[in-house]
Amino acid sequence: MLDTGLRLKFFITIFIVLGLTATSVSAIHYHFFKLERLRLMELNLQQNASLLANSELNLTQREFSDFGEEFIQEIIGDDKINMIVAIYNSKGKNLYKNDNAYIFELPDNISTEFATWEEKEHKDFLIKYLTQKDSKNNRIIKVGMILNQSMIRWKDLNQRVSLFVAIILLVIIIVSFILSYILFKPVQTLADQVTLMAKKIEEGEYLELKSWFTKLRTKNYQNDEFNSLISSLDKLATQIMETQKSTQQWSALMAHELKTPMTLLKMSLDELITSTHISPESIKPVEAELKTLENIIMDFLEWASVENDSSKPELHVIHLASRVKHNVQQLEKLSDNIKIEFVNLNEDARVFCNPIHFDQIINNIITNAIKYGNGLIRIECSENSLKIWDNGPGIPNHVLENFGKPFNKFKQKSAGGYGLGLAWVNTIAKKYNWKIHFNNSKGSLVEIHFSQT
């Protein structure tokens, strides 16, 4: 499965986009209604100013003081609660102010050169004023209206509003999840298929590589970027399959073709020694190099034969402990300075495989331990695994990174070998689906987990 962290990032991105969209729409909605409220307030001010101008306002200042409140209330009705009303004579001297005008400290005198519209902002509210001349009654009328700065009063939010907000948030989360799932599904499918391809390549299975991507093509992805990507990967898989097949054929053919000139060289060397007075001792270095080259070719051919053989191996029941002991007895003859100890041997442990393959993998691991260790090797055999320790310097990182590749060896002058040992180990492990683990914390530890299927 693809790392869930990437899907989470995908989900968060969609959630943020939808959240910002909802916030932007709400902000536009809020701004629109605020402007609409201002427009309605202006219409209301104009209407009230017109009502005052068209009413009987021929009162003296004293009469305004005695009867003005009742008179104004009769004209503008219930609007007086939020209204600020002040009436001035033609010279700008105040004749009447209602309670709101006193609260907001409208002046007793104003200039006759006044602005028609005024706005005054306070912390929590906005006041809009309309000032106009009443030519009929020779008066100046100033009316204002109070508007909250915010359309939202948080203290007035009730449980119903909170529930509505929670539902909107839940809808955004659900939609984000569904969109991330729908949009991410082809990526997830492709990632799973690429992971499978990598696993199969690692296990050496190339025969069905081309069909792995072909089956991803569906009507949902026709003529889009995803289908183009599938086509490209399909071509890549085909190229990998053909390259691998050609490489296997060429390597095996090259090694096989080298056997003939090697044989001719040995025969020519023998004839040269017989027909001339060359000392056999002087020819020994050449013979040794030819022998080394012959061994490399033969070992590589044998490994390549197993590596390229895709048939199911013949299975036998192997008694793990006794088979390992038998191989150890043969390998101990290679060195007099080696000590091999057995710990926690499970005498009943069994594994199903070809005995030749089992001997090959065990011999290569123990031979490497003998070559690169410092004299002591420990072997532990449990029901489903085998552990082999040595107290050497450990397997270098560059060797582990190229594990399974031929001619991959520890560059130590005192040690022999051709670098095919770990290639054998990897090839046989893949054939039986065994797992190999390495640990360099204290010397080298090679652990084999045997599959029972």
Secondary structure, DSSP 8 states (H G I E B T S, - for coil): ---HHHHHHHHHHHHHHHHHHHHHHHHHHHHHHHHHHHHHHHHHHHHHHHHHHTS-----HHHHHHHHHHHHHHHHGGGGGTEEEEEEETTSBEEEE-HHHHHTT--SB--SS--SEEEEE-SSEEEEEEEEEETTTTEEEEEEEEEES-S--GGG--HHHHHHHHHHHHHHHHHHHHHHHHHHHHHHHHHHHHHHHHHHHHTT--TTHHHHHHTT--GGGTTSHHHHHHHHHHHHHHHHHHHHHHHHHHHHHHHHHHHHHHHHHHHHHHHHHHHS---HHHHHHHHHHHHHHHHHHHHHHHHHHHHT--S----EEEEHHHHHHHHHHHHGGG-SS-EEEEES--TT-EEEE-HHHHHHHHHHHHHHHHHHS-SEEEEEE-SSEEEEEE-SS---HHHHHTTT-TT-----TT----S-HHHHHHHHHHHHT-EEEEE-SSSEEEEEE----
